[in-house]
């Protein structure tokens, strides 16, 4: 069934509904597709361990007393 055939069939059903049941047909605009969020890679165990090591190193640098002359 092509789009044109489908449109004709829906129009026929709409007209039949109006004639037989005396009903009212409300048509709505198509809903927009939801926006796709960018795909993000999940951190692996190695990535997590690397981040923890970086945090440890940053903390150690902050904890060390500065020895500037």
PyMOL commands that set and color helices and strands:
alter all, ss='L'
color gray80, all
select helices_A, chain A and resi 3-21+45-63
alter helices_A, ss='H'
color red, helices_A
deselect
rebuild
show_as cartoon
